[in-house]
Amino acid sequence: TPKISAQLPEGAILMKRARAYLQRASNHRKILKVLVKDLSETVPSTDTMQLLYKTATSHPPLSASIFSRLAQDSKLQQMKWRQTRYRHDMYEFALLHAARDSLEATQLLPENANACLLAGECLAELRKIND
């Protein structure tokens, strides 16, 4: 039996793979948004931290329990930060591979408008990484 690569031109294979990577990146981005929102809700505001500090300094018997709670919360935040960072890395990896494959497809299929459109979608998504 002939291999799939012998049946499809390389440009078409790259476009299919780029679409798959772009879909994967989209899924990672959705999860990433949820993780970032969760992490941002976990981190106390500056006002809250100032209030806790004032309470701890004005009521020394409470300071040990306040600082203990802050230490526990810090461990939770660190775990959530690692999850967020991991998901961002997965999003970025998938997106960069989608962009690479789609740009290579435009070189192999310069007359194919879909290849150019796909490359544009990938590059536009790359601009969103900082959002």
Backbone hydrogen bonds, N-H to C=O, Kabsch-Sander energy under -0.5 kcal/mol:
donor,donor_aa,acceptor,acceptor_aa,energy
6,A,3,K,-0.7
7,Q,3,K,-0.8
7,Q,4,I,-1.1
8,L,4,I,-2.1
12,A,9,P,-0.5
13,I,9,P,-1.9
14,L,10,E,-2.5
15,M,11,G,-2.0
16,K,12,A,-2.2
17,R,13,I,-2.5
18,A,14,L,-2.6
19,R,15,M,-2.4
20,A,16,K,-2.1
21,Y,17,R,-2.6
22,L,18,A,-2.6
23,Q,19,R,-2.4
24,R,20,A,-2.4
25,A,21,Y,-2.7
26,S,22,L,-2.2
27,N,23,Q,-2.2
28,H,24,R,-2.4
29,R,25,A,-2.5
30,K,26,S,-2.0
31,I,27,N,-1.9
32,L,28,H,-2.7
33,K,29,R,-2.4
34,V,30,K,-1.5
35,L,31,I,-2.4
36,V,32,L,-2.8
37,K,33,K,-2.2
38,D,34,V,-2.5
39,L,35,L,-2.7
40,S,36,V,-2.7
41,E,37,K,-1.6
42,T,38,D,-1.0
42,T,39,L,-0.6
43,V,39,L,-1.5
49,M,45,S,-2.3
50,Q,46,T,-2.6
51,L,47,D,-2.4
52,L,48,T,-2.5
53,Y,49,M,-2.4
54,K,50,Q,-2.7
55,T,51,L,-2.5
56,A,52,L,-2.6
57,T,53,Y,-2.5
58,S,54,K,-2.4
59,H,55,T,-1.8
62,L,59,H,-1.8
63,S,59,H,-0.8
63,S,60,P,-0.8
64,A,60,P,-0.6
66,I,62,L,-2.3
67,F,63,S,-2.8
68,S,64,A,-2.1
69,R,65,S,-2.2
70,L,66,I,-2.3
71,A,67,F,-2.1
72,Q,68,S,-2.1
73,D,69,R,-2.7
74,S,70,L,-2.2
75,K,71,A,-1.7
76,L,72,Q,-1.9
77,Q,73,D,-2.7
78,Q,74,S,-2.3
79,M,75,K,-2.1
80,K,76,L,-2.4
81,W,77,Q,-2.6
82,R,78,Q,-2.1
83,Q,79,M,-2.1
84,T,80,K,-2.4
85,R,81,W,-2.9
86,Y,82,R,-2.5
87,R,83,Q,-2.4
88,H,84,T,-2.4
89,D,85,R,-2.3
90,M,86,Y,-2.2
91,Y,87,R,-2.4
92,E,88,H,-2.9
93,F,89,D,-2.6
94,A,90,M,-2.3
95,L,91,Y,-2.4
96,L,92,E,-2.7
97,H,93,F,-2.1
98,A,94,A,-2.2
99,A,95,L,-2.4
100,R,96,L,-2.4
101,D,97,H,-2.6
102,S,98,A,-2.5
103,L,99,A,-2.4
104,E,100,R,-2.1
105,A,101,D,-2.1
106,T,102,S,-1.7
107,Q,103,L,-1.2
108,L,104,E,-1.8
109,L,105,A,-2.6
112,N,109,L,-1.7
113,A,111,E,-0.8
116,C,112,N,-1.5
117,L,113,A,-2.6
118,L,114,N,-2.6
119,A,115,A,-2.2
120,G,116,C,-2.3
121,E,117,L,-2.3
122,C,118,L,-2.4
123,L,119,A,-2.6
124,A,120,G,-2.5
125,E,121,E,-2.2
126,L,122,C,-1.9
127,R,123,L,-1.2
128,K,124,A,-0.6
128,K,125,E,-1.1
129,I,126,L,-1.3
130,N,127,R,-0.6
131,D,128,K,-1.8
